[in-house]
Amino acid sequence: MAAPSLTGATLPLQSLKSQAEKELSECLDSMRGKKALVLDPSISGPLGLITEKQLLKDKGVERTYHLSKGNLDTDQRQILYIVRADIPSMKIIADQIHAHIKENMTKEYKVLLVPRKSIICERVLEEEGVYGNVSLGEFAMDLIPVEEDVLSMEMPMSFRECFLEQDRTSMYYVARAIMKMQAAFGGIPVVRGKGVCSKAVMDLLIRMKRESGYQELPGEQMIDELVMIDRNVDMGKLATL
């Protein structure tokens, strides 16, 4: 997936792209030297929107794999996983580590969870007996510029989590991303929402601003209004909350 041209964007989205690339670079630097990179297949495409393959090579990535069941056959001593923070991914990683141990291979593992570290993931790794074998971190990967006027948070399971599983964790990530937008483009003076999840995001924004001491300075706003609509309110995909 090629990175879009952002030269005609209404907002300076290049700054968000550059920030995302910088965060990815720091993640890759967290494991110095040559390494194998294992990506969740759903993450591979979005990463291509914020960086080029050359960055991976410059940061020591010798080969890239997609996370899948079965043994991970690599001669690299260091293995860096960038995966979704979910139970199935943790079980696959644990199985691959056990396979390497069984074959008397000495490896170093680092797991970066998207969009953030999870107690549940840590617990699964503990139950599988490999928590002591891995170093855990996180990679936010939010606000990916898809087009000149489109930003995506790349959370394909958010609808299922919010409306079927009643897990509103992703609403925190949405609020955090909006705070990030305001840091880049100035405060948004008008925020409106339709639906339970949108209301939850607005409440989180108020709390985050209060806890961070955020203050909107006059004259810096680049976005006049933000409108959020829950997906179950608008099944026509006008919005994706």
N, C-alpha and C positions, 0 to 999 in steps of 0.2 A: 504494500500500500504506500503510494508515493505521497510525500508531504505537499500540501496545497500551497499555491502562491497566495500570499497575504497582502500583496502590494495595494490592492483596491479595497481593503477592509475598512469599514466605517470606524472601527476601534483599532488601536494599535495592537492587534493580536500577536504580532511577532514577539512582543515582550513576554506573553504567556508561553509561547512556544520555546523561547530561549530559556525561560525559567524551568520549564519541564525538562529540557535537554540538560540543563545544569544539574538538576536533581538526579536524573538518570546517570550522569557522569559521576556524581558523588557516590551513587550506589555501586557502580562498577568499581570505583576506586576503593570501596570498603573491603574488597578482596584483591590485594595487589598481586601482580604477576599473571602468568598464563593461566587460563581457566576455561572450563566448559560452561556455557550458559544454557540453562533449561528454562523455557518459557511456557506458561500456560498458553495454549493455542489462541484463546480469546484476547490475549495481551499482545501477541506478536504484531497484529495489524496496527493497533493504535501506536505502538512504539515506532513503527515506520512513518507515522505522521509527524513525529517530533524530532527524529534524528536520522542520520545516514549510517549505513553499514560500516563506514570508515571509523566512526567513533568507537564501535565495538572492537574493531581490530586494534585501534590505538590504545584501548584499555585492556588489552591482553586476551580478548575472547578468541580462542582458537577455532571453536566450532559451536554452533547453536543447535539445540534440540528442542522438540516440543514435548511437554510433559505427557506421558502416556504410561499405561500399565505395562509391567514387564521390566526386565533388567535394563539399566542404563550402561551401555557398553562404550566406555570412553577411557582413553589412556591418560587423560588429564588428572593431575593429583587434586586440583582445586575445582569444586563444582559450585556454581552459583545458580540458585533457583529464584525466579521471579514468578510468583504464582498467586492465584486468588486465595483469600483467607477463608478456605472452606475445608471441611472434614475429608472429602474424597481426595483432595490434593495432598493433604498431610499423610494419608494412608499410603498413597503411591510413593511419596518420598521415603517414608519409613521402610517400605518393602525394598526399595532400591538400595537404601543404606544397609539393610540386613543382608542383601545379596552380595554387596561388596565385602562386608565383614566375613561372610561365609567363605568367600574366595580369597580371604587373607589380603585384601587390598587396603592400602592405607590412603585414605582420602580426607580432605577437608571440605566441610559443607557449610554454605551460608544460604539461608532462606529469607528472601525479602517478600513480605506479604503485602498484597494490594487489596484495599487502599491503606490498611494499617494493621498492626499486630493485634491478635485476638487471643483472649484467655482460653477459648475453646480449642484453638489450634495448638497452643502450648500444651494443653491437657492431653490432646490426642497423641502428640509426640511423646509425652511422658508415658502414656499408657502403652504405646508401641515400643517403649524402651530405647528411643533414640534421641531423646531431648538433650542429653549430654554430648551428643555427637555433632550438633548443629549450633550455629550462631544465628540468632533471629534478628531481623530488622524489618523495615517497612518502606514502601514506595507509594506515595499518594496517587500519582498518575491521574490527576483530575484536570478538567478544563482543557481537553485536547482540541486544538483548532482543526475542524474537519473541512470547512469551507471558509470563505471570506466573512460569512455572517452566521456561522454555525460552530458552537462549542459543544463537545460531548464529554460526559463524565465516564463513559464506557462502563456502565453498571448494568449489564444485560439481565441480571436476576432481581433487580430492585422491585419491579412490579409484583413478581411472585412473592418476594419477601414481605412487602408491605401489605398486600391485600389478601394473600392466601395464607401466609404463615404468621401474619400479624407481627412481623419483626420490623421495627421502624429504625433500625440502626443506620440504614442508608440515608435517612433524613439528616443525621448529624453530618455526614459527608457532604450533602448538598449545601447545608448551612455553612460549613467550613469553606466550600468552594466559592460561595457568594461573598464571604468575607475576604477571600483572596482576590476576587474581582474588584471589590471596593478598594483594596489596598493598591491595586494596579491602576484603576480608572477613576477613583474618587467615590465618595459616598453616593448611594442611590436614594434620592429624597422620597420617592414614592414606591412602596412595595405592597402589592395586592396579591391575594391568593384565593383559590376556589378549591375546597376539599379539605379533608381531615389532615392529609399529609402536608399540604401547603401551609395549613395553619400551624402544624408542628414545626415546620421550617422557620416560619416567621417568629414563633416563640423562641426558638433556638437562637435566631439572629439577635433578638433583644438581649438574651442572656449572654451571648458571646461578646456583644458590644460592651455590656456592663462589666463583665469580668476582665476584659482586655483593656478597658479604659479608652476604647476607640472614640475619637472625636472627629466629626466631619468638619473640614475647613471650607469656608465659602469660596466659590469660584473654581473648585477643582473637580466638580462632577462632570463626567463624560456620558453617563447614562441617566436619563431623566426618570425612567420608570421601569420597574420589574414586575411582570405578571406571571404568576405560577398557577398551573391548573393540573389537578390530579388526573392521572391517566384514566381512572374509572369514571371521572366526570366527562372526559373528552376521549372516547374510544377511537376518535378519528385521528389520533396521534398529533394533535396540535402541540401538546406538551408531553413530557415523559416522566413526570414525577410519579 
